[in-house]
Amino acid sequence: MLYVFNVVLPVFLLILIGYVGGHSGKLGVNAAIELNRFVVWLALPAQLFNFAANSGWQTLWQPGFITAFFLSCLIVFVLVLLISWMRIRDLAAASFNGLSASYSNTGYMGIPLCALALGQDGLAPAIISTFIVFAMFALATVLIEIGILSHKKSHEIVWSVIKSLCTNPLLIAPVAGLIWAASDLTLYDPIAQVIAFLAAASTPCALVSIGLFLMQKSVAAPAQAWGISLAKLVLQPLIAWIIAGPILELPNLWINAVVILSALPTGTGPFMLAQYYKADGSVISRVVLITTASSLLILSLFLWWSNRV
């Protein structure tokens, strides 16, 4: 349990630092806005590019694991999206909810946790899951664009979606990174260092920004955030286990990895996407906080149980 606690605690503390900084007045009312702009346009794209550019293609082809993790993400995403859409009839808002319920914090928490729990062999599934999370991010972006532009004609929606996808830094960066990885070229050292500096700032700035955002009053019912959190921490890992274990009968390492990665808390990506589209991020910020705090118990219980088995 201690190593799970050690991985989760920094995430929780960074959110707390943002909340205390805003509540005390040390960080002004515009701090969250400016931090968001920095993360969305500079830090997070650098992190996504860096990660994609340094991942070899040969590491990524594990069909069984890809199927189990992707389907667990997709099923939960679609289920929460449909339930939300039936309640609010807003495709964009429903897409944010669906993404929040299926977007695991694989980069910041998944990689170190899998390495600690499963050894070096655990790094491969953690890296693969990060790219699957990118795919879910892209799918949500398309649906959000369609929801925002629903009043326009079909050809205008298609053109606007394509244009938006091609100018969204959160989607361009990982694609550019994959292209660079395939080229076998080496980045000029000073440029690589600048990208590394920006990438290192992404997660702490995003989490502090969430802490600042939590100060704001939310009109959303608490039950909504708790429902999404339950789907993220219980339903998604359960679906992942059923597909990876009883259905596909993957090796134990990959079954344990897919459950751990599915049971991770919601990452900052959905919140950053909401800020990019100037949407209400109150529900997402609470989901991040709830799932981060609750994942300590969920992951600890699973690791204890899997070690016993």
KAFENVEN-V172331 format. One record per residue. RES is the residue in three letters. OMEGA is omega in radians with two decimals (* if undefined). BURIAL is # if it has 9 or more other ideal C-beta (glycine too) atoms within 8 Angstrom, else .. D_FIRST is the distance of its C-alpha to the first C-alpha in Angstrom with 1 decimal. Layout:
res,omega,burial,d_first
RES,OMEGA,BURIAL,D_FIRST
RES,OMEGA,BURIAL,D_FIRST
//
This chain:
res,omega,burial,d_first
MET,-3.05,.,0.0
LEU,-3.10,.,3.8
TYR,3.01,#,5.6
VAL,3.11,#,5.3
PHE,-3.12,#,6.2
ASN,3.11,.,8.7
VAL,-3.08,#,10.2
VAL,-3.02,#,10.6
LEU,3.13,.,11.9
PRO,3.12,.,15.0
VAL,-3.13,#,16.1
PHE,-3.10,#,16.1
LEU,3.11,.,17.8
LEU,3.05,#,20.4
ILE,3.14,#,21.3
LEU,3.12,#,21.6
ILE,3.11,#,23.8
GLY,-3.13,#,26.1
TYR,-3.13,#,26.4
VAL,3.13,#,27.3
GLY,3.10,#,29.6
GLY,-3.11,#,31.5
HIS,-3.12,.,31.6
SER,-3.13,.,33.0
GLY,3.13,.,35.5
LYS,3.03,.,34.5
LEU,-3.02,#,34.0
GLY,-3.07,.,37.0
VAL,-3.13,.,37.5
ASN,-3.05,.,38.0
ALA,-3.12,#,34.9
ALA,-3.13,#,32.9
ILE,-3.09,.,35.8
GLU,3.08,.,36.3
LEU,3.12,#,32.7
ASN,3.13,#,32.7
ARG,3.13,.,35.8
PHE,-3.11,#,34.5
VAL,-3.05,#,31.3
VAL,-3.01,#,33.3
TRP,-3.09,.,36.2
LEU,-2.95,#,34.9
ALA,-3.10,#,31.2
LEU,3.04,#,29.7
PRO,3.11,#,32.6
ALA,3.13,#,32.2
GLN,-3.13,#,28.5
LEU,3.11,#,29.4
PHE,-3.09,#,32.4
ASN,-3.11,#,30.5
PHE,-3.11,#,27.8
ALA,-3.08,#,30.5
ALA,-3.08,#,32.9
ASN,3.12,.,30.5
SER,3.13,#,29.4
GLY,3.14,.,31.7
TRP,-3.08,.,33.2
GLN,3.13,.,32.8
THR,-2.90,#,29.0
LEU,-3.01,#,29.1
TRP,3.06,.,31.1
GLN,-2.96,#,28.8
PRO,-3.11,.,30.7
GLY,3.14,#,28.4
PHE,3.13,#,25.2
ILE,-3.14,#,27.3
THR,-3.08,#,28.8
ALA,-3.07,#,25.6
PHE,-3.13,#,23.8
PHE,-3.14,#,27.1
LEU,3.10,#,28.2
SER,3.09,#,25.0
CYS,-3.04,#,25.5
LEU,-3.11,#,29.2
ILE,3.13,#,29.2
VAL,3.11,#,26.9
PHE,-3.10,#,28.9
VAL,-3.12,#,32.2
LEU,-3.13,#,31.2
VAL,3.10,#,30.0
LEU,-3.11,#,33.0
LEU,3.12,#,35.5
ILE,3.14,.,34.3
SER,-3.11,#,34.4
TRP,3.12,#,37.8
MET,-3.14,.,39.3
ARG,-2.98,.,38.3
ILE,-3.14,.,39.4
ARG,3.13,.,41.6
ASP,-3.05,.,40.3
LEU,-3.12,#,39.1
ALA,-3.14,#,37.7
ALA,3.12,#,35.6
ALA,3.12,#,34.5
SER,3.07,#,33.5
PHE,3.12,#,31.3
ASN,3.13,#,29.6
GLY,3.13,#,29.3
LEU,3.13,#,27.9
SER,-3.11,#,25.3
ALA,-3.03,#,24.1
SER,-3.02,#,23.9
TYR,-3.13,#,23.1
SER,3.11,#,19.6
ASN,-3.01,#,18.4
THR,-3.05,#,18.6
GLY,-3.03,#,20.2
TYR,-3.07,#,18.1
MET,-3.04,#,14.5
GLY,-3.09,#,15.3
ILE,3.13,#,16.7
PRO,-3.11,.,14.1
LEU,3.10,#,11.2
CYS,3.11,#,13.5
ALA,-3.14,#,14.6
LEU,-3.04,.,11.3
ALA,-3.00,#,10.3
LEU,-3.10,#,14.0
GLY,-3.10,.,15.9
GLN,3.12,.,19.1
ASP,3.13,.,20.2
GLY,-3.12,#,17.6
LEU,-3.09,#,19.6
ALA,3.11,#,22.5
PRO,3.12,#,21.1
ALA,3.13,#,19.4
ILE,3.13,#,22.9
ILE,-3.10,#,24.8
SER,3.13,#,22.8
THR,3.10,#,23.6
PHE,3.07,#,27.3
ILE,3.07,#,27.0
VAL,3.06,#,25.7
PHE,-3.13,#,28.8
ALA,3.09,#,31.0
MET,3.11,#,29.6
PHE,3.14,#,30.3
ALA,3.12,#,33.8
LEU,3.12,#,34.4
ALA,-3.14,#,33.5
THR,3.11,#,35.7
VAL,-3.12,#,38.7
LEU,3.10,#,38.3
ILE,3.11,#,38.0
GLU,3.13,#,41.2
ILE,3.13,#,43.0
GLY,-3.13,#,42.0
ILE,-3.05,.,43.2
LEU,-3.02,#,46.4
SER,-3.12,.,47.2
HIS,-3.09,.,50.5
LYS,3.09,.,51.9
LYS,-3.03,.,53.7
SER,-3.10,.,51.9
HIS,3.09,.,53.1
GLU,3.10,#,52.2
ILE,-3.12,#,48.6
VAL,-3.13,.,48.3
TRP,-3.14,.,49.7
SER,3.12,#,47.6
VAL,3.14,#,44.3
ILE,-3.13,.,45.2
LYS,-3.14,.,46.2
SER,3.13,#,43.0
LEU,-3.11,#,40.8
CYS,3.13,.,42.8
THR,-3.14,.,42.4
ASN,-3.08,#,38.7
PRO,-3.12,#,36.9
LEU,3.07,#,33.5
LEU,-3.14,#,35.1
ILE,-3.01,#,37.5
ALA,-3.14,#,35.0
PRO,3.10,#,32.9
VAL,3.10,#,36.2
ALA,3.12,#,37.8
GLY,3.11,#,34.9
LEU,3.10,#,35.2
ILE,3.14,.,39.0
TRP,3.13,#,38.6
ALA,-3.13,#,36.2
ALA,-3.09,.,38.9
SER,-3.10,.,41.6
ASP,3.07,.,40.2
LEU,3.13,.,41.4
THR,3.12,.,39.8
LEU,3.03,#,39.4
TYR,-2.98,.,41.5
ASP,3.13,.,39.2
PRO,3.11,.,39.9
ILE,3.11,.,39.2
ALA,-3.14,#,36.0
GLN,3.10,.,35.0
VAL,3.11,.,35.9
ILE,3.14,#,33.9
ALA,3.11,#,30.8
PHE,3.14,.,31.3
LEU,-3.13,#,31.6
ALA,-3.12,#,28.6
ALA,-3.12,.,26.4
ALA,-3.00,#,27.6
SER,-3.04,#,26.8
THR,-3.14,#,23.2
PRO,3.14,.,23.4
CYS,3.14,#,26.8
ALA,-3.13,#,25.9
LEU,3.06,#,23.0
VAL,3.11,#,25.2
SER,3.08,#,27.9
ILE,3.09,#,25.7
GLY,3.08,#,25.2
LEU,-3.10,#,29.0
PHE,-3.14,#,29.6
LEU,3.09,#,27.6
MET,-3.06,.,30.3
GLN,3.12,.,32.8
LYS,-3.13,.,33.8
SER,3.08,.,33.1
VAL,-3.11,.,35.6
ALA,3.10,#,33.1
ALA,3.12,.,32.1
PRO,-3.12,.,28.4
ALA,-3.13,.,28.3
GLN,3.13,#,28.9
ALA,3.14,#,25.7
TRP,3.11,#,23.7
GLY,3.10,.,25.4
ILE,3.14,#,24.6
SER,3.12,#,20.9
LEU,3.10,#,20.9
ALA,-3.10,#,22.7
LYS,-2.98,#,20.2
LEU,-3.10,#,16.9
VAL,-3.05,#,18.4
LEU,-3.09,#,21.8
GLN,3.11,#,21.3
PRO,3.10,#,18.4
LEU,3.10,.,20.4
ILE,-3.14,#,23.5
ALA,-3.14,#,22.0
TRP,-3.14,#,20.8
ILE,-3.12,#,24.3
ILE,-3.07,#,26.1
ALA,-3.07,#,24.1
GLY,-3.07,#,23.9
PRO,-3.06,.,26.8
ILE,-3.06,.,29.2
LEU,3.14,#,28.8
GLU,3.11,.,27.1
LEU,3.05,#,25.3
PRO,-3.06,.,23.6
ASN,3.14,.,20.1
LEU,-3.08,#,18.8
TRP,3.06,#,20.5
ILE,3.12,#,19.4
ASN,-3.12,#,15.7
ALA,-3.08,#,16.4
VAL,3.11,#,18.6
VAL,3.12,#,16.2
ILE,-3.07,#,13.3
LEU,3.10,#,16.2
SER,-3.10,#,17.8
ALA,3.10,#,14.8
LEU,3.09,#,14.5
PRO,3.10,#,16.0
THR,3.11,#,19.7
GLY,-3.09,#,20.8
THR,-3.08,#,23.6
GLY,3.13,#,26.3
PRO,3.12,#,27.6
PHE,3.13,#,28.0
MET,3.11,#,29.8
LEU,3.09,#,32.0
ALA,3.12,#,32.9
GLN,3.11,#,33.9
TYR,-3.14,#,36.0
TYR,-3.14,#,37.9
LYS,3.11,.,38.1
ALA,3.13,#,36.5
ASP,-3.12,.,34.7
GLY,-3.05,#,31.0
SER,3.13,#,30.1
VAL,-3.10,#,28.5
ILE,-3.11,#,26.5
SER,3.11,#,25.3
ARG,3.07,#,24.0
VAL,3.10,#,22.3
VAL,-3.12,#,20.5
LEU,-3.11,#,19.4
ILE,-3.09,#,18.5
THR,3.12,#,16.6
THR,3.14,#,14.7
ALA,-3.05,#,13.6
SER,-3.07,#,13.1
SER,3.10,#,11.2
LEU,3.14,#,7.9
LEU,-3.08,.,8.4
ILE,-3.08,#,10.2
LEU,3.13,#,8.2
SER,3.12,#,5.0
LEU,-3.14,.,8.1
PHE,-3.12,#,9.9
LEU,3.07,#,8.0
TRP,-3.12,#,7.8
TRP,-3.11,.,11.4
SER,3.09,#,12.6
ASN,3.09,.,11.7
ARG,-3.14,.,13.6
VAL,*,.,16.3
//
